[in-house]
Amino acid sequence: MRLKVCLVLGSVLILASCGSSGGSTTSPSSTTSTTTTTTTPAASAVTVDIPSADYATGKTTTNFSPGSVTVAVGGTVTWTNNDIITHTSTSTQAGQTWNSEIAAGARFARVFPTAGSFDYRCTIHTGMSGTITVR
């Protein structure tokens, strides 16, 4: 009986060592890579502020805030004059021409029906300019 037990145990050990012989087979694996690009849609309406100046200290308004905005085709840009003096929003660019005085505390809105990039400025204050991207 001892011989049978030894044979059975020996067979089990042989089978076990065969199963963990270190040899392995691999099958080809397939890796799929997907890249997703997310684009933020352009807003249908944006506001450009004309900041208030501090005339007591001599600090004047020299910029539109933000200086560059993006709006969807058909979208509206509204300029809000928070200053105590008049400013303008003016563009003489082909395809989009406008000239509007914006009194202190007033607003001016314009719809942009076509895609493009449009520069504008304040004709009263040199260096005060901005860009509107329509997409």
DSSP file (Angstrom, degrees, kcal/mol; ACC not computed):
  #  RESIDUE AA STRUCTURE BP1 BP2  ACC     N-H-->O    O-->H-N    N-H-->O    O-->H-N    TCO  KAPPA ALPHA  PHI   PSI    X-CA   Y-CA   Z-CA
    1    1 A M     >        0   0    0      0, 0.0     4,-2.4     0, 0.0     5,-0.2   0.000 360.0 360.0 360.0 -34.8    0.0    0.0    0.0
    2    2 A R  H  >  +     0   0    0      1,-0.2     4,-2.3     2,-0.2     5,-0.2   0.888 360.0  53.5 -60.7 -37.6    2.9    2.2    0.7
    3    3 A L  H  > S+     0   0    0      2,-0.2     4,-2.4     1,-0.2    -1,-0.2   0.894 107.7  50.4 -63.9 -41.3    4.0    1.8   -2.9
    4    4 A K  H  > S+     0   0    0      2,-0.2     4,-2.7     1,-0.2     5,-0.2   0.910 110.6  49.4 -63.9 -42.7    0.6    2.8   -4.2
    5    5 A V  H  X S+     0   0    0     -4,-2.4     4,-2.9     1,-0.2     5,-0.2   0.921 111.8  48.5 -63.7 -43.2    0.6    5.9   -2.0
    6    6 A C  H  X S+     0   0    0     -4,-2.3     4,-2.6     1,-0.2    -2,-0.2   0.894 112.5  48.7 -64.7 -39.8    4.1    6.8   -3.2
    7    7 A L  H  X S+     0   0    0     -4,-2.4     4,-2.5     2,-0.2    -2,-0.2   0.915 113.3  46.5 -66.2 -42.7    3.1    6.3   -6.9
    8    8 A V  H  X S+     0   0    0     -4,-2.7     4,-2.3     2,-0.2    -2,-0.2   0.938 115.5  45.6 -65.1 -46.5    0.0    8.4   -6.5
    9    9 A L  H  X S+     0   0    0     -4,-2.9     4,-2.4     1,-0.2    -2,-0.2   0.904 113.0  50.7 -64.1 -40.2    1.9   11.2   -4.7
   10   10 A G  H  X S+     0   0    0     -4,-2.6     4,-2.3    -5,-0.2    -1,-0.2   0.900 110.2  49.8 -63.2 -41.1    4.7   11.0   -7.2
   11   11 A S  H  X S+     0   0    0     -4,-2.5     4,-2.6     2,-0.2    -2,-0.2   0.898 110.4  50.2 -64.3 -40.7    2.2   11.3  -10.1
   12   12 A V  H  X S+     0   0    0     -4,-2.3     4,-2.7     1,-0.2    -2,-0.2   0.917 111.1  48.9 -63.7 -43.9    0.5   14.3   -8.4
   13   13 A L  H  X S+     0   0    0     -4,-2.4     4,-2.4     2,-0.2    -2,-0.2   0.901 112.0  48.5 -64.3 -40.6    3.9   16.0   -8.0
   14   14 A I  H  X S+     0   0    0     -4,-2.3     4,-1.9     2,-0.2    -2,-0.2   0.932 113.6  46.6 -64.5 -46.4    4.8   15.3  -11.6
   15   15 A L  H  X S+     0   0    0     -4,-2.6     4,-1.8     1,-0.2    -2,-0.2   0.901 112.6  50.5 -63.1 -40.6    1.5   16.7  -12.9
   16   16 A A  H  X S+     0   0    0     -4,-2.7     4,-1.1     1,-0.2    -1,-0.2   0.903 110.5  48.6 -65.5 -40.5    1.8   19.7  -10.6
   17   17 A S  H  < S+     0   0    0     -4,-2.4    -1,-0.2     1,-0.2    -2,-0.2   0.825 108.4  54.6 -71.3 -29.1    5.3   20.5  -11.8
   18   18 A C  H >< S+     0   0    0     -4,-1.9     3,-1.1     1,-0.2    -1,-0.2   0.883 105.6  53.1 -67.6 -37.3    4.2   20.2  -15.4
   19   19 A G  H 3< S+     0   0    0     -4,-1.8    -1,-0.2     1,-0.3    -2,-0.2   0.776 116.3  38.3 -69.6 -26.0    1.4   22.7  -14.9
   20   20 A S  T 3< S+     0   0    0     -4,-1.1    -1,-0.3     1,-0.1    -2,-0.2  -0.123  74.1 131.2-115.9  38.0    3.8   25.2  -13.5
   21   21 A S  S <  S-     0   0    0     -3,-1.1    -1,-0.1     2,-0.1     3,-0.1   0.551  76.5-115.5 -69.2  -6.6    6.7   24.5  -15.8
   22   22 A G  S    S+     0   0    0      1,-0.4     2,-0.3    -3,-0.2    -1,-0.1   0.189  79.0 123.3  91.1 -19.0    7.1   28.2  -16.5
   23   23 A G        +     0   0    0      2,-0.0    -1,-0.4     0, 0.0     2,-0.4  -0.557  38.3 176.4 -74.0 138.4    6.2   27.7  -20.1
   24   24 A S        -     0   0    0     -2,-0.3     2,-0.4    -3,-0.1    -4,-0.0  -0.981  23.5-143.8-142.4 155.8    3.3   29.8  -21.1
   25   25 A T        -     0   0    0     -2,-0.4     2,-0.4     2,-0.0    -2,-0.0  -0.946  15.6-164.3-118.2 142.0    1.4   30.5  -24.2
   26   26 A T        -     0   0    0     -2,-0.4    -2,-0.0     3,-0.0     3,-0.0  -0.946  10.1-144.1-124.8 147.6    0.0   33.9  -25.1
   27   27 A S        -     0   0    0     -2,-0.4    -2,-0.0     1,-0.1     0, 0.0  -0.843  39.0 -91.9-105.8 148.7   -2.5   34.8  -27.6
   28   28 A P        -     0   0    0      0, 0.0     2,-0.3     0, 0.0    -1,-0.1  -0.289  42.7-144.6 -59.0 138.2   -2.3   38.1  -29.4
   29   29 A S        -     0   0    0     -3,-0.0     2,-0.5     2,-0.0    -3,-0.0  -0.784   1.7-139.7-105.6 152.9   -4.2   40.9  -27.7
   30   30 A S        -     0   0    0     -2,-0.3     2,-0.5     2,-0.0     0, 0.0  -0.945  14.4-167.5-113.5 125.3   -6.0   43.6  -29.4
   31   31 A T        -     0   0    0     -2,-0.5     2,-0.5     2,-0.0    -2,-0.0  -0.954   3.3-161.7-115.2 126.7   -5.8   47.1  -28.0
   32   32 A T        -     0   0    0     -2,-0.5     2,-0.5     2,-0.0    -2,-0.0  -0.923   4.9-164.6-108.4 127.1   -8.2   49.8  -29.2
   33   33 A S        -     0   0    0     -2,-0.5     2,-0.5     2,-0.0    -2,-0.0  -0.940   4.1-171.5-113.7 130.1   -7.3   53.4  -28.6
   34   34 A T        -     0   0    0     -2,-0.5     2,-0.5     2,-0.0    -2,-0.0  -0.980   6.8-159.9-123.3 129.0   -9.9   56.1  -29.0
   35   35 A T        -     0   0    0     -2,-0.5     2,-0.5     2,-0.0    -2,-0.0  -0.928   7.8-165.5-108.4 127.3   -9.1   59.8  -28.8
   36   36 A T        -     0   0    0     -2,-0.5     2,-0.6     2,-0.0    -2,-0.0  -0.946   3.4-160.8-114.1 127.5  -11.9   62.1  -28.1
   37   37 A T        -     0   0    0     -2,-0.5     2,-0.5     2,-0.0    -2,-0.0  -0.930   6.8-159.4-107.8 124.4  -11.6   65.8  -28.7
   38   38 A T        -     0   0    0     -2,-0.6     2,-0.5     2,-0.0    -2,-0.0  -0.894   4.0-164.9-105.3 126.8  -14.1   68.0  -26.9
   39   39 A T        -     0   0    0     -2,-0.5    -2,-0.0     3,-0.0     3,-0.0  -0.936  21.0-127.9-111.7 129.5  -14.7   71.5  -28.2
   40   40 A T        -     0   0    0     -2,-0.5     3,-0.1     1,-0.1    -2,-0.0  -0.607  31.9-119.9 -73.1 124.2  -16.4   74.0  -26.1
   41   41 A P        -     0   0    0      0, 0.0     2,-0.1     0, 0.0    -1,-0.1  -0.347  30.4-103.9 -65.7 146.2  -19.3   75.4  -28.1
   42   42 A A        -     0   0    0     29,-0.1    29,-0.2     1,-0.1     2,-0.1  -0.414  40.8-106.4 -68.1 145.2  -19.2   79.2  -28.7
   43   43 A A  E     -a   71   0A   0     27,-0.6    29,-3.2     1,-0.1     3,-0.1  -0.364  12.4-139.2 -70.9 150.7  -21.5   81.2  -26.6
   44   44 A S  E    S+     0   0A   0      1,-0.3    32,-2.3    27,-0.2     2,-0.3   0.623  90.3  23.4 -84.9 -13.6  -24.6   82.6  -28.1
   45   45 A A  E     +a   76   0A   0     30,-0.2     2,-0.3    66,-0.0    -1,-0.3  -0.964  66.8 176.1-152.4 134.5  -24.2   85.9  -26.1
   46   46 A V  E     -a   77   0A   0     30,-2.3    32,-2.4    -2,-0.3     2,-0.4  -0.956  18.9-138.4-135.2 156.6  -21.1   87.5  -24.5
   47   47 A T  E     -a   78   0A   0     -2,-0.3     2,-0.5    30,-0.2    32,-0.2  -0.950   6.3-161.4-117.9 135.2  -20.5   90.7  -22.7
   48   48 A V  E     -a   79   0A   0     30,-3.0    32,-2.5    -2,-0.4     2,-0.3  -0.973  17.9-149.5-111.7 123.3  -17.6   93.0  -23.1
   49   49 A D  E     -aB  80  65A   0     16,-3.2    16,-2.9    -2,-0.5    32,-0.2  -0.696  12.2-149.9 -94.6 144.9  -17.1   95.5  -20.2
   50   50 A I  E     -a   81   0A   0     30,-2.8    32,-2.3    -2,-0.3    33,-0.2  -0.952  35.3-133.1-105.5 107.0  -15.6   98.9  -20.3
   51   51 A P        -     0   0    0      0, 0.0     2,-0.3     0, 0.0    32,-0.1  -0.144  16.7-104.0 -64.8 155.9  -14.1   99.2  -16.8
   52   52 A S        -     0   0    0     31,-0.1    31,-0.2    30,-0.1     2,-0.2  -0.591  35.7-139.0 -76.8 137.0  -14.6  102.2  -14.6
   53   53 A A        -     0   0    0     -2,-0.3     2,-0.7     8,-0.1     7,-0.2  -0.485   9.6-127.1 -91.0 165.8  -11.6  104.5  -14.3
   54   54 A D  B >>> +H   59   0B   0      5,-1.5     5,-1.9    -2,-0.2     3,-1.0  -0.803  29.8 175.2-113.3  87.2  -10.3  106.2  -11.2
   55   55 A Y  T 345S+     0   0    0     -2,-0.7    -1,-0.1     1,-0.3     3,-0.1   0.706  72.2  68.1 -70.1 -19.4  -10.1  109.7  -12.4
   56   56 A A  T 345S+     0   0    0      1,-0.2    -1,-0.3    -3,-0.1    -2,-0.0   0.851 110.8  34.4 -66.3 -33.5   -9.1  111.0   -8.9
   57   57 A T  T <45S-     0   0    0     -3,-1.0    -1,-0.2     2,-0.2    -2,-0.2   0.437 118.1-109.9 -99.6  -0.9   -5.8  109.2   -9.3
   58   58 A G  T  <5 +     0   0    0     -4,-0.6     2,-0.7     1,-0.3    -3,-0.2   0.521  69.1 144.9  86.3   4.7   -5.5  109.8  -13.0
   59   59 A K  B   < -H   54   0B   0     -5,-1.9    -5,-1.5     3,-0.0    -1,-0.3  -0.687  29.4-169.1 -80.8 116.6   -6.1  106.2  -13.9
   60   60 A T        -     0   0    0     -2,-0.7     2,-0.5    -7,-0.2    -8,-0.1  -0.612  30.1 -96.2-102.4 164.9   -8.1  106.1  -17.2
   61   61 A T        +     0   0    0     -2,-0.2    -8,-0.1     1,-0.1    67,-0.1  -0.694  46.1 163.3 -80.8 124.3   -9.8  103.2  -18.9
   62   62 A T        +     0   0    0     -2,-0.5     2,-0.3    65,-0.1    67,-0.3   0.216  52.5  46.7-126.9  13.3   -7.5  101.8  -21.6
   63   63 A N        -     0   0    0     65,-0.2     2,-0.3   -12,-0.1    65,-0.1  -0.991  65.8-124.6-152.9 159.4   -9.0   98.4  -22.3
   64   64 A F        -     0   0    0     65,-0.6   -14,-0.2    -2,-0.3    65,-0.1  -0.804  46.5-109.0 -95.7 147.9  -12.1   96.4  -23.1
   65   65 A S  B    S+B   49   0A   0    -16,-2.9   -16,-3.2    -2,-0.3     2,-0.1  -0.952 105.4  18.7-131.0 115.5  -12.6   93.5  -20.7
   66   66 A P  S    S-     0   0    0      0, 0.0    -1,-0.3     0, 0.0     3,-0.1   0.608  82.0-156.2 -76.8 161.7  -12.1   90.8  -21.9
   67   67 A G  S    S+     0   0    0      1,-0.2    64,-2.4    -2,-0.1     2,-0.4   0.797  80.4  36.9 -73.8 -29.4  -10.1   92.0  -24.9
   68   68 A S  E     + c   0 131A   0     62,-0.2     2,-0.3    -4,-0.1    64,-0.2  -0.990  69.7 174.3-127.2 133.0  -10.9   88.9  -27.0
   69   69 A V  E     - c   0 132A   0     62,-2.2    64,-2.9    -2,-0.4     2,-0.4  -0.931  19.9-143.6-133.2 158.7  -14.2   87.1  -27.0
   70   70 A T  E     + c   0 133A   0     -2,-0.3   -27,-0.6    62,-0.2     2,-0.3  -0.985  21.0 175.6-123.9 134.3  -15.7   84.2  -29.0
   71   71 A V  E     -ac  43 134A   0     62,-2.7    64,-2.0    -2,-0.4   -27,-0.2  -0.963  31.5-106.8-136.0 151.5  -19.3   84.0  -30.0
   72   72 A A  E >   -     0   0A   0    -29,-3.2     3,-2.8    -2,-0.3    40,-0.3  -0.380  51.0 -83.3 -73.1 154.5  -21.3   81.6  -32.1
   73   73 A V  E 3  S+     0   0A   0      1,-0.3    -1,-0.1    40,-0.1     3,-0.1  -0.397 124.7  23.1 -55.8 130.6  -22.5   82.5  -35.6
   74   74 A G  E 3  S+     0   0A   0     38,-3.6    -1,-0.3     1,-0.3    -2,-0.1   0.400 100.5 131.8  87.9  -2.1  -25.7   84.5  -35.0
   75   75 A G  E <   - D   0 112A   0     -3,-2.8    37,-2.7    37,-0.6     2,-0.4  -0.265  52.7-121.2 -82.0 169.8  -24.7   85.3  -31.5
   76   76 A T  E     -aD  45 111A   0    -32,-2.3   -30,-2.3    35,-0.2     2,-0.5  -0.915  12.1-159.8-117.6 136.0  -24.7   88.7  -29.8
   77   77 A V  E     -aD  46 110A   0     33,-2.6    33,-2.3    -2,-0.4     2,-0.5  -0.965  12.9-164.5-109.7 130.3  -21.9   90.8  -28.2
   78   78 A T  E     -aD  47 109A   0    -32,-2.4   -30,-3.0    -2,-0.5     2,-0.5  -0.970   6.5-153.9-118.4 124.0  -23.0   93.4  -25.8
   79   79 A W  E     -aD  48 108A   0     29,-3.3    29,-2.1    -2,-0.5     2,-0.5  -0.831   9.5-162.8 -93.3 131.5  -20.6   96.2  -24.7
   80   80 A T  E     -aD  49 107A   0    -32,-2.5   -30,-2.8    -2,-0.5     2,-0.9  -0.972   9.5-146.8-118.6 119.7  -21.4   97.7  -21.2
   81   81 A N  E     +a   50   0A   0     25,-2.8    24,-1.6    -2,-0.5   -32,-0.1  -0.756  24.7 168.3 -91.0 104.5  -19.9  101.0  -20.3
   82   82 A N        +     0   0    0    -32,-2.3    -1,-0.2    -2,-0.9   -30,-0.1   0.370  51.4  96.3 -92.2   2.2  -19.1  101.1  -16.6
   83   83 A D  S    S-     0   0    0    -33,-0.2    22,-0.6     2,-0.2   -31,-0.1  -0.333  80.7-123.5 -87.7 171.9  -17.1  104.2  -17.0
   84   84 A I  S    S+     0   0    0     20,-0.2     2,-0.3    -2,-0.1    20,-0.2   0.396  90.7  60.3 -97.8   3.3  -18.3  107.8  -16.4
   85   85 A I  S    S-     0   0    0     18,-0.1    -2,-0.2    17,-0.0    20,-0.2  -0.847  93.1 -90.8-125.1 165.0  -17.3  109.0  -19.8
   86   86 A T        +     0   0    0     -2,-0.3     2,-0.3    18,-0.1    17,-0.2  -0.463  41.0 177.7 -75.2 142.9  -18.3  108.0  -23.4
   87   87 A H  E     -E  102   0A   0     15,-2.0    15,-3.7    -2,-0.2     2,-0.3  -0.809  16.4-134.9-129.6 172.9  -16.5  105.3  -25.3
   88   88 A T  E     -E  101   0A   0     -2,-0.3     2,-0.5    13,-0.3    13,-0.2  -0.918   7.5-149.4-127.9 159.9  -17.0  103.8  -28.8
   89   89 A S  E     +E  100   0A   0     11,-2.0    11,-2.1    -2,-0.3     2,-0.4  -0.979  35.7 170.2-122.0 114.2  -17.1  100.4  -30.3
   90   90 A T  E     +EF  99 121A   0     31,-2.1    31,-1.9    -2,-0.5     2,-0.4  -0.986  17.8 174.0-135.3 133.7  -15.9  100.8  -33.9
   91   91 A S  E     +E   98   0A   0      7,-2.9     7,-2.1    -2,-0.4    29,-0.1  -0.996  12.5 177.1-136.8 134.1  -14.9   98.4  -36.7
   92   92 A T  E     +E   97   0A   0     -2,-0.4     2,-0.2     5,-0.2     5,-0.2   0.091  42.0 132.4-116.3  19.3  -14.2   99.4  -40.2
   93   93 A Q  E >   -E   96   0A   0      3,-0.6     3,-1.8    26,-0.3    -2,-0.1  -0.511  68.3 -99.2 -75.7 137.3  -13.3   95.8  -41.2
   94   94 A A  T 3  S+     0   0    0      1,-0.3    -1,-0.1    -2,-0.2    -2,-0.1  -0.278 109.5  21.8 -54.9 135.9  -14.9   94.5  -44.4
   95   95 A G  T 3  S+     0   0    0     -3,-0.1     2,-0.3    23,-0.0    -1,-0.3   0.011 126.7  50.2  94.0 -27.9  -17.9   92.3  -43.7
   96   96 A Q  E <   +E   93   0A   0     -3,-1.8    -3,-0.6    16,-0.0     2,-0.5  -0.796  65.7 162.5-144.7  97.1  -18.5   93.9  -40.3
   97   97 A T  E     +E   92   0A   0     -2,-0.3     2,-0.3    -5,-0.2    -5,-0.2  -0.971  10.0 144.4-120.0 129.2  -18.6   97.6  -40.1
   98   98 A W  E     -E   91   0A   0     -7,-2.1    -7,-2.9    -2,-0.5     2,-0.3  -0.987  25.6-168.7-156.0 158.5  -20.1   99.5  -37.1
   99   99 A N  E     +E   90   0A   0     -2,-0.3     2,-0.4    -9,-0.2    -9,-0.2  -0.835  19.0 167.9-151.6 109.7  -19.5  102.7  -35.1
  100  100 A S  E     -E   89   0A   0    -11,-2.1   -11,-2.0    -2,-0.3     2,-0.4  -0.984  27.6-143.0-130.9 128.2  -21.4  103.2  -31.9
  101  101 A E  E     -E   88   0A   0     -2,-0.4     2,-0.6   -13,-0.2   -13,-0.3  -0.711  16.4-157.8 -80.3 137.3  -20.9  105.7  -29.1
  102  102 A I  E     -E   87   0A   0    -15,-3.7   -15,-2.0    -2,-0.4     3,-0.1  -0.921  10.6-148.2-121.5 104.0  -21.6  104.1  -25.8
  103  103 A A    >   -     0   0    0     -2,-0.6     3,-2.5   -17,-0.2   -22,-0.3  -0.163  40.8 -70.3 -65.9 162.0  -22.5  106.8  -23.2
  104  104 A A  T 3  S+     0   0    0      1,-0.3    -1,-0.2   -20,-0.2   -20,-0.2  -0.314 123.8   8.5 -53.7 128.9  -21.6  106.3  -19.5
  105  105 A G  T 3  S+     0   0    0    -24,-1.6    -1,-0.3   -22,-0.6   -23,-0.1   0.427 107.9 117.8  79.1  -1.3  -23.7  103.6  -18.0
  106  106 A A    <   -     0   0    0     -3,-2.5   -25,-2.8   -26,-0.0     2,-0.3  -0.388  52.1-139.9 -95.9 173.3  -25.1  102.6  -21.4
  107  107 A R  E     -D   80   0A   0    -27,-0.2     2,-0.4    -2,-0.1   -27,-0.2  -0.929   7.2-163.9-129.8 154.3  -25.0   99.4  -23.5
  108  108 A F  E     -D   79   0A   0    -29,-2.1   -29,-3.3    -2,-0.3     2,-0.4  -0.990  10.8-167.7-137.6 130.9  -24.5   98.6  -27.2
  109  109 A A  E     -D   78   0A   0     -2,-0.4     2,-0.4   -31,-0.3   -31,-0.2  -0.928   4.8-175.8-122.7 145.9  -25.3   95.2  -28.7
  110  110 A R  E     -D   77   0A   0    -33,-2.3   -33,-2.6    -2,-0.4     2,-0.3  -0.999  18.4-138.5-141.7 136.3  -24.5   93.7  -32.1
  111  111 A V  E     -D   76   0A   0     -2,-0.4   -35,-0.2   -35,-0.2   -36,-0.1  -0.750  12.2-149.4 -92.0 140.2  -25.4   90.4  -33.7
  112  112 A F  E     +D   75   0A   0    -37,-2.7   -38,-3.6    -2,-0.3   -37,-0.6  -0.883  18.5 175.4-113.9  98.8  -22.7   88.6  -35.7
  113  113 A P        +     0   0    0      0, 0.0     2,-0.3     0, 0.0    -1,-0.1   0.608  61.1  52.0 -82.2 -12.1  -24.3   86.6  -38.5
  114  114 A T  S    S-     0   0    0    -19,-0.1   -40,-0.1   -42,-0.1     2,-0.1  -0.927  83.6-108.9-129.1 151.6  -21.1   85.4  -40.2
  115  115 A A        +     0   0    0     -2,-0.3     2,-0.3    20,-0.1    20,-0.2  -0.374  63.9  90.4 -72.4 152.2  -18.0   83.5  -39.1
  116  116 A G  E    S- G   0 134A   0     18,-2.3    18,-3.6    -2,-0.1     2,-0.5  -0.909  72.6 -77.7 152.7-176.1  -14.7   85.3  -38.9
  117  117 A S  E     - G   0 133A   0     -2,-0.3     2,-0.5    16,-0.2    16,-0.2  -0.986  41.7-169.4-120.5 126.6  -12.4   87.4  -36.7
  118  118 A F  E     - G   0 132A   0     14,-3.2    14,-3.0    -2,-0.5     2,-0.3  -0.964   8.8-154.2-127.3 122.2  -13.3   91.0  -36.3
  119  119 A D  E     + G   0 131A   0     -2,-0.5   -26,-0.3    12,-0.2     2,-0.3  -0.670  19.0 175.4 -89.6 146.7  -11.1   93.7  -34.7
  120  120 A Y  E     - G   0 130A   0     10,-2.4    10,-2.3    -2,-0.3     2,-0.3  -0.928   5.4-175.5-143.8 168.4  -12.7   96.8  -33.1
  121  121 A R  E     -FG  90 129A   0    -31,-1.9   -31,-2.1    -2,-0.3     2,-0.6  -0.955  34.4-101.9-155.1 169.8  -11.5   99.8  -31.1
  122  122 A C        -     0   0    0      6,-2.5     6,-0.4     3,-0.4     3,-0.1  -0.925  26.0-158.2 -97.8 119.3  -12.5  102.9  -29.2
  123  123 A T  S    S+     0   0    0     -2,-0.6     3,-0.2     1,-0.2    -1,-0.1   0.664  90.6  54.0 -74.6 -14.4  -12.0  105.9  -31.5
  124  124 A I  S    S+     0   0    0      1,-0.2     2,-0.6   -36,-0.1    -1,-0.2   0.821 109.4  47.1 -84.8 -34.2  -11.9  108.2  -28.6
  125  125 A H  S >  S-     0   0    0      3,-0.1     3,-1.8    -3,-0.1    -3,-0.4  -0.895  84.1-136.4-119.9 103.4   -9.1  106.4  -26.6
  126  126 A T  T 3  S+     0   0    0     -2,-0.6     3,-0.1     1,-0.3    -3,-0.1  -0.248  88.5  22.6 -56.6 136.4   -6.1  105.3  -28.6
  127  127 A G  T 3  S+     0   0    0      1,-0.2     2,-0.9    -5,-0.1    -1,-0.3   0.326  86.2 122.3  89.1  -8.0   -4.9  101.8  -27.9
  128  128 A M    <   +     0   0    0     -3,-1.8    -6,-2.5    -6,-0.4     2,-0.3  -0.783  41.3 137.6 -90.2 106.4   -8.2  100.6  -26.6
  129  129 A S  E     - G   0 121A   0     -2,-0.9   -65,-0.6   -67,-0.3     2,-0.3  -0.918  28.2-177.4-147.8 168.5   -9.1   97.7  -28.8
  130  130 A G  E     - G   0 120A   0    -10,-2.3   -10,-2.4    -2,-0.3     2,-0.4  -0.948  18.9-125.4-158.6 175.1  -10.4   94.1  -28.9
  131  131 A T  E     -cG  68 119A   0    -64,-2.4   -62,-2.2    -2,-0.3     2,-0.5  -0.996   9.8-159.1-135.1 137.4  -11.1   91.1  -31.1
  132  132 A I  E     -cG  69 118A   0    -14,-3.0   -14,-3.2    -2,-0.4     2,-0.5  -0.976   7.0-161.4-116.1 124.1  -14.3   89.1  -31.7
  133  133 A T  E     -cG  70 117A   0    -64,-2.9   -62,-2.7    -2,-0.5     2,-0.5  -0.923   5.8-164.9-104.5 125.8  -14.1   85.6  -33.1
  134  134 A V  E      cG  71 116A   0    -18,-3.6   -18,-2.3    -2,-0.5   -62,-0.2  -0.948 360.0 360.0-113.0 123.0  -17.3   84.3  -34.6
  135  135 A R              0   0    0    -64,-2.0   -63,-0.2    -2,-0.5    -1,-0.1   0.346 360.0 360.0-140.3 360.0  -17.5   80.5  -35.2
